[in-house]
């Protein structure tokens, strides 16, 4: 059969070439789809238009009804020494979080009546404090790019990191920015009140740091006259009161010794009396030596007591506590000594092994300083570097253990003296009770003891007040800045913008119109397939 006959039999009037091309070329998919949707085009366009119009109307309504978002910022700097290093003048830790601490924010919230504008939690979360240091930001970006180089060698990376830390330490700043962001959930607050609130936060922080945290005072144990507990001493048994006064004198003396280390305090003199801290310390020592010790001896010799059984229990309790503390100090010293010996023996065994930097290591046991013109970056060289780097920390670790051993030994000596004192007191008091000897001058002795106690307490109160005055004077001179803890010369800046996000709403609008169009097209196709077949 010829090709013309084949074409006639197909009845489509196409040649053989056209027939082959029809099988090789894919049929278009959108053609039948567009042809099917052709009768529904007006409906689809109308629905899409309505959806777009709905999006526009909703956007205009949101634009007009959405409130503004106000961002108020107040830049300030702190004026005390140590702020750049993260410490208060007395050495306590300082951070930007202190500005927004619970006591500070609560005080500002209550004093300004801010419950009319927002809840406390919402007000607290609207505040933020950031550090202002453009130079440090530039430095971080520079070194971040240099350290991200994958070809960087380990030693070069260590050098760059050390270089960055040194430069960053030199760029530490004491300038901060306090920001408050208010949105539509908060009642409108005028500009003057916002600036007052921000400045009140700084004032409240400075007050909290000075009075509560003690940032402008040395962190030392300074006692007030309240530590004497006059009412308790007057009602307690005579020997117990005298012993308590002896212990208080020791604590005050120890406090003065710590305060004496503050630079310049030994030359300070109180106005009026002209007393200095060394003179006050000498007076406290005299109270213990010439007032309290004779009173204790007199009480012990005469057995003067309101309640002998209670006095005996007190002596036994103090003896038990001193003995137990002495045993604990001995155990601690033994533990520290054993740890130091184990560390030293382990270190010796490691350095004596071949390859550990000793005589058996590579290099024939030569000194590191010899023949090290161009070192090879091998495993042995890196081990030596680590040994050299760790030698400083090793010396510090040994020194710390040694100091702990010495401190424990001194504590044992003090506790041994205390235990011996209470042991002798117990023996003397028991012997007096067994002898049962009376004393015709008991009333005179009692009067003398009470007079001694009155004089001792009065002298101690005066000395404690003088110590507090000297402490305040040296703190004000060495730690307090000239004016306040902070300064804010620049006025508050305020930026207002709508909380309505146009880009986000536009993206949601496009998605909404597309979703409506998809549903409309799907509905038209279903109608064309099933609705048309029923007709």
C-alpha positions as a printed Julia matrix, in Angstrom:
535×3 Matrix{Float64}:
   0.0    0.0     0.0
   1.37   3.43   -1.01
   1.82   6.39    1.28
  -1.05   8.23   -0.43
  -3.3    5.29    0.23
  -2.26   5.22    3.89
  -3.1    8.9     4.2
  -6.48   8.34    2.52
  -7.26   5.49    4.9
  -6.46   7.74    7.96
  -8.88  10.28    6.58
  -7.07  13.27    8.19
  -5.46  14.62    5.02
  -1.95  14.73    6.63
   1.17  13.5     4.98
   3.53  10.98    6.51
   5.97  13.71    7.65
   3.19  15.55    9.42
   2.08  12.34   11.08
   5.6   11.64   12.43
   5.93  15.22   13.78
   2.59  14.9    15.58
   3.84  11.89   17.55
   7.19  13.48   18.48
   5.84  16.93   19.64
   4.09  16.95   23.07
   0.58  18.25   23.13
   0.16  21.59   24.99
  -1.28  21.29   28.53
  -2.48  24.86   29.07
  -4.36  24.98   25.81
  -7.24  22.72   26.85
  -7.17  24.25   30.37
  -7.51  27.78   29.02
 -10.19  26.62   26.62
 -12.1   25.05   29.5
 -11.81  28.19   31.66
 -12.68  30.54   28.81
 -16.41  30.71   29.7
 -15.54  31.46   33.34
 -13.01  34.23   32.74
 -15.29  37.04   33.84
 -16.24  35.22   37.01
 -12.57  34.5    37.85
 -11.49  38.08   37.16
 -14.39  39.4    39.2
 -13.57  37.22   42.2
  -9.88  38.18   42.02
 -10.84  41.85   41.79
 -13.08  41.57   44.84
 -10.31  39.79   46.77
  -7.78  42.5    45.83
 -10.26  45.22   46.77
 -10.83  43.52   50.13
  -7.08  43.46   50.75
  -6.77  47.18   49.91
  -9.68  48.12   52.17
  -8.28  46.02   55.03
  -4.84  47.62   54.58
  -6.24  51.16   54.66
  -8.27  50.34   57.76
  -5.21  48.87   59.5
  -3.07  51.84   58.43
  -5.49  54.37   59.91
  -6.41  52.44   63.05
  -3.03  50.9    63.94
  -1.32  53.09   66.61
   2.23  54.4    66.39
   5.24  52.65   67.94
   7.42  55.08   69.9
  11.09  54.37   70.61
  12.64  56.7    73.18
  16.39  56.54   73.86
  18.57  58.28   76.41
  22.34  58.04   76.03
  24.4   58.32   79.2
  27.79  57.4    80.63
  28.89  56.15   84.03
  31.51  58.14   85.91
  33.03  55.74   88.43
  36.35  53.95   88.23
  36.18  50.35   87.04
  33.08  50.75   84.86
  35.05  49.89   81.72
  36.32  46.73   83.41
  32.9   45.65   84.67
  33.39  46.49   88.36
  32.06  49.05   90.83
  34.56  51.22   92.72
  34.64  48.73   95.6
  35.44  45.83   93.24
  31.94  44.31   93.08
  30.71  43.09   89.68
  29.0   45.68   87.47
  26.92  44.97   84.36
  24.3   46.7    82.23
  21.65  44.43   83.77
  21.96  46.39   87.04
  20.14  49.36   85.48
  17.01  47.24   85.01
  17.09  45.24   88.24
  13.86  44.43   90.04
  14.18  47.03   92.85
  15.04  49.83   90.41
  12.2   49.2    87.95
   9.66  48.56   90.72
  10.55  51.86   92.41
  10.21  53.88   89.18
   6.96  52.12   88.29
   5.37  52.9    91.67
   6.67  56.45   92.07
   5.42  57.55   88.63
   2.05  55.78   88.82
   2.69  53.85   85.61
  -0.05  51.32   86.37
  -2.32  53.72   84.44
  -0.39  52.99   81.25
   0.67  49.35   81.46
   1.18  46.44   83.78
   4.51  46.15   85.57
   5.64  43.16   83.52
   4.82  44.89   80.22
   6.6   48.03   81.36
   9.68  46.05   82.4
   9.9   44.22   79.06
   9.65  47.52   77.14
  13.05  48.63   78.51
  16.5   47.67   77.27
  20.05  48.89   77.95
  22.78  48.53   75.33
  26.45  49.47   75.22
  27.45  52.24   72.83
  30.85  51.55   71.3
  31.12  52.05   67.5
  34.87  51.48   67.49
  34.47  48.04   69.08
  31.83  47.1    66.48
  34.22  48.02   63.66
  37.01  46.02   65.31
  34.78  42.94   65.71
  33.77  43.03   62.03
  37.39  43.36   60.97
  38.69  40.43   63.01
  35.64  38.29   62.29
  36.52  38.47   58.62
  40.19  37.7    59.23
  39.45  34.77   61.54
  36.95  33.26   59.08
  39.77  32.48   56.63
  39.87  28.68   56.26
  43.56  28.79   55.29
  44.56  30.36   58.6
  47.16  28.35   60.51
  46.53  27.47   64.22
  49.41  29.61   65.5
  48.27  32.56   63.37
  44.73  32.13   64.69
  45.97  32.22   68.3
  47.99  35.34   67.52
  44.98  37.09   65.96
  42.72  36.16   68.86
  45.23  37.52   71.36
  45.63  40.66   69.28
  41.86  41.16   69.19
  41.5   40.74   72.95
  44.23  43.32   73.59
  42.68  45.87   71.24
  39.16  45.22   72.54
  40.35  45.75   76.13
  41.71  49.15   75.12
  38.33  50.09   73.55
  36.16  49.34   76.56
  33.49  51.98   76.98
  31.41  53.31   79.82
  28.69  54.76   77.55
  25.26  53.14   77.4
  21.85  53.75   75.87
  18.59  53.27   77.77
  15.69  52.59   75.4
  11.95  52.24   75.96
   9.76  50.86   73.17
   6.0   51.44   73.47
   3.52  49.84   71.11
  -0.26  49.72   70.59
  -0.82  47.63   73.68
   0.14  50.55   75.94
  -1.81  53.68   76.7
  -0.38  56.82   75.13
   2.31  58.49   77.26
   3.48  62.05   76.59
   7.1   62.83   75.78
   7.83  64.64   79.04
   6.73  61.69   81.17
   8.77  59.26   79.06
  11.95  61.31   79.54
  11.25  61.62   83.28
  10.82  57.85   83.58
  14.13  57.17   81.8
  16.03  59.62   84.0
  14.31  58.28   87.11
  15.59  54.82   86.24
  19.17  56.1    86.28
  18.62  57.96   89.55
  17.05  54.88   91.16
  19.94  52.71   89.95
  22.53  55.13   91.36
  20.7   55.22   94.69
  20.43  51.43   94.78
  24.11  50.98   93.88
  25.3   53.43   96.54
  22.99  52.6    99.46
  21.94  48.98   98.92
  24.83  47.42   96.98
  27.47  49.55   98.75
  29.22  50.3    95.46
  30.79  53.46   96.89
  32.08  51.77  100.03
  34.86  49.28  100.5
  33.64  45.72  100.77
  34.86  45.18  104.34
  33.21  43.91  107.55
  32.52  47.15  109.44
  30.54  46.73  112.64
  28.08  49.16  114.17
  27.3   49.58  117.89
  24.32  47.26  117.37
  26.71  44.29  117.36
  27.28  44.71  121.1
  23.69  43.68  121.96
  23.57  45.64  125.23
  20.27  44.17  126.43
  21.53  40.64  125.93
  24.8   41.31  127.76
  23.01  42.91  130.7
  20.7   39.94  131.26
  23.15  37.1   130.58
  25.33  35.45  133.2
  28.47  37.38  134.15
  31.04  34.96  132.77
  29.1   34.5   129.53
  28.77  38.28  129.05
  32.49  38.81  129.69
  33.45  36.06  127.25
  31.12  37.43  124.6
  32.73  40.86  124.98
  36.15  39.24  124.59
  35.05  37.59  121.32
  33.55  40.83  120.03
  36.8   42.65  120.73
  38.65  40.04  118.66
  36.24  40.47  115.75
  36.5   44.26  115.82
  40.29  44.03  115.9
  40.25  41.73  112.88
  37.95  44.18  111.06
  40.33  47.06  111.81
  43.27  45.03  110.46
  41.46  44.63  107.14
  40.51  48.31  107.06
  44.13  49.3   107.73
  45.06  47.9   104.3
  43.02  50.58  102.5
  45.43  53.14  100.99
  45.58  56.41  102.93
  43.36  55.5   105.86
  46.09  55.42  108.5
  46.72  59.16  108.12
  43.03  60.1   108.39
  41.97  61.82  111.6
  38.47  62.45  112.83
  37.36  66.07  113.11
  37.05  67.15  116.7
  38.68  64.26  118.57
  41.55  63.91  116.09
  41.6   60.13  116.56
  43.18  57.96  113.87
  42.5   54.34  113.04
  45.75  53.01  114.6
  44.85  54.84  117.81
  41.35  53.35  117.82
  42.84  49.9   117.34
  45.2   50.43  120.26
  42.27  51.5   122.42
  40.32  48.35  121.46
  43.32  46.2   122.4
  43.56  47.95  125.76
  39.89  47.23  126.41
  40.51  43.53  125.89
  43.74  43.46  127.89
  43.04  45.79  130.83
  39.26  45.7   131.12
  37.82  42.39  129.93
  40.65  40.05  130.95
  40.7   41.24  134.61
  36.91  40.97  134.77
  37.08  37.4   133.51
  39.79  36.55  136.04
  37.72  38.01  138.85
  34.6   36.11  137.82
  36.55  32.89  137.47
  38.27  33.3   140.84
  35.1   34.13  142.78
  32.74  31.84  140.86
  30.28  34.74  140.51
  27.26  33.49  138.57
  23.51  33.98  138.34
  23.02  30.48  136.97
  26.04  28.2   137.49
  24.49  25.33  135.52
  23.92  27.56  132.45
  27.44  28.95  132.75
  28.89  25.45  132.84
  26.9   24.4   129.8
  28.17  27.45  127.92
  31.8   26.62  128.74
  31.34  23.0   127.67
  29.65  24.01  124.41
  32.42  26.46  123.54
  35.07  23.85  124.34
  33.3   21.31  122.13
  33.02  23.78  119.21
  36.67  24.82  119.48
  37.86  21.2   119.58
  35.72  20.21  116.62
  36.86  23.22  114.56
  40.48  22.36  115.37
  39.97  18.79  114.18
  38.34  20.03  110.98
  41.27  22.37  110.3
  43.69  19.47  110.8
  41.74  17.29  108.34
  41.68  20.09  105.77
  45.43  20.61  106.06
  45.98  16.87  105.61
  43.82  16.79  102.49
  45.6   19.77  100.96
  49.02  18.37  101.83
  48.13  14.99  100.33
  46.83  16.63   97.17
  50.01  18.67   96.77
  52.23  15.62   97.28
  50.2   13.58   94.77
  50.39  16.41   92.23
  54.16  16.8    92.61
  54.77  13.04   92.33
  52.55  12.8    89.23
  54.36  15.72   87.62
  57.74  14.15   88.32
  56.68  10.85   86.78
  55.4   12.62   83.66
  58.53  14.71   83.12
  60.78  11.65   83.58
  59.11   9.75   80.72
  60.77   9.75   77.27
  59.3   12.35   74.94
  57.83  14.43   77.78
  60.37  17.21   77.72
  62.87  15.49   80.06
  66.16  13.89   79.31
  64.54  11.11   77.31
  62.67  13.47   75.01
  63.64  14.19   71.45
  66.58  16.49   71.19
  68.87  14.52   73.48
  67.83  16.35   76.64
  69.19  19.7    75.42
  67.93  22.95   76.92
  65.04  24.6    75.05
  67.02  27.77   74.58
  69.81  25.95   72.75
  69.64  25.08   69.07
  66.14  26.49   68.61
  66.77  28.93   65.8
  64.13  27.52   63.42
  61.94  25.09   65.39
  60.08  22.35   63.58
  56.34  22.48   64.17
  56.13  18.86   65.14
  54.37  17.15   68.0
  57.37  17.46   70.32
  57.66  21.21   69.7
  53.96  21.79   70.4
  54.25  19.75   73.6
  57.09  21.99   74.72
  55.03  25.07   73.96
  52.2   23.71   76.08
  54.63  22.96   78.91
  56.0   26.51   78.78
  52.49  28.0    78.69
  51.37  25.88   81.64
  54.38  26.59   83.85
  52.89  29.86   85.1
  49.58  28.2    85.99
  51.46  25.35   87.65
  53.35  27.77   89.9
  50.1   29.52   90.8
  48.45  26.2    91.64
  51.32  25.21   93.95
  51.33  28.63   95.58
  47.6   28.4    96.23
  47.93  25.0    97.89
  50.86  26.19   99.98
  48.97  29.28  101.15
  45.99  27.13  102.08
  48.24  24.86  104.14
  49.77  27.84  105.94
  46.34  29.36  106.6
  45.07  26.06  107.95
  48.07  25.82  110.28
  47.48  29.32  111.64
  43.81  28.51  112.17
  44.77  25.39  114.1
  47.01  27.42  116.36
  44.22  29.91  117.12
  41.69  27.15  117.75
  44.15  25.29  119.98
  44.55  28.45  122.05
  40.76  28.82  122.31
  40.3   25.2   123.33
  43.02  25.54  125.98
  41.38  28.7   127.3
  37.96  27.08  127.7
  39.5   23.94  129.15
  41.24  25.96  131.88
  38.04  27.93  132.47
  36.09  24.7   132.86
  38.59  23.31  135.36
  38.66  26.49  137.43
  34.88  26.79  137.51
  34.43  23.15  138.5
  37.01  23.39  141.26
  35.35  26.45  142.69
  31.96  24.77  142.7
  33.42  21.74  144.49
  35.11  23.82  147.17
  31.98  25.76  147.93
  33.95  28.64  149.43
  31.94  31.78  150.13
  32.96  35.38  149.72
  32.05  38.06  152.25
  32.61  40.77  149.65
  30.27  39.27  147.03
  28.16  42.43  146.81
  31.24  44.6   146.32
  32.6   42.27  143.62
  29.24  42.25  141.83
  29.14  46.05  141.86
  32.66  46.22  140.48
  31.84  43.75  137.69
  28.78  45.72  136.65
  30.75  48.96  136.63
  33.42  47.34  134.46
  30.78  46.09  131.99
  29.17  49.54  131.76
  32.51  51.2   131.05
  33.53  48.53  128.52
  30.28  48.81  126.56
  30.41  52.62  126.49
  34.01  52.61  125.28
  33.25  49.98  122.65
  30.29  51.99  121.33
  32.43  55.1   120.98
  35.19  53.18  119.2
  32.76  51.51  116.78
  31.27  54.89  115.85
  34.74  56.29  115.19
  35.61  53.29  113.0
  32.44  53.87  110.98
  33.28  57.56  110.51
  36.79  56.75  109.3
  35.38  54.11  106.96
  32.91  56.59  105.47
  35.61  59.23  105.06
  38.05  56.97  103.21
  35.27  55.55  101.02
  34.11  59.03  100.07
  37.64  60.11   99.24
  38.79  57.06   97.29
  35.63  55.65   95.7
  32.93  58.28   95.23
  33.01  60.29   91.96
  32.92  64.06   91.96
  29.17  64.35   91.23
  27.06  61.25   90.68
  27.49  57.76   89.32
  26.23  58.72   85.85
  25.93  61.62   83.45
  23.48  62.26   80.6
  24.27  65.47   78.77
  22.44  64.67   75.52
  18.65  65.09   75.42
  16.37  62.15   74.89
  15.74  61.12   71.3
  12.36  59.79   70.19
  11.44  57.96   66.98
   7.8   57.31   66.06
   6.66  54.9    63.4
   3.57  52.91   62.75
   3.47  49.49   64.25
   1.75  48.42   61.01
   4.19  46.5    58.78
   3.4   47.27   55.13
   5.74  44.67   53.68
   4.32  41.93   55.86
   0.74  42.95   55.09
   1.5   43.08   51.36
   2.94  39.56   51.44
  -0.13  38.29   53.28
  -2.4   40.09   50.8
  -0.71  38.48   47.81
  -1.04  35.07   49.43
  -4.72  35.72   50.14
  -5.48  36.79   46.54
  -3.56  33.82   45.18
  -5.44  31.43   47.47
  -8.81  32.9    46.4
  -7.79  32.63   42.74
  -6.8   29.0    43.19
 -10.14  28.16   44.8
 -12.01  30.0    42.03
 -10.16  28.19   39.24
 -10.64  24.85   40.96
 -14.36  25.55   41.32
 -14.64  26.5    37.63
 -12.9   23.29   36.53
 -15.15  21.16   38.71
 -18.21  22.92   37.33
 -17.01  22.46   33.73
 -16.42  18.76   34.28
 -19.44  17.7    36.26
 -21.94  20.48   35.67
 -21.49  20.37   31.89
 -21.87  16.58   31.72
 -25.28  16.76   33.47
 -26.5   19.33   30.95
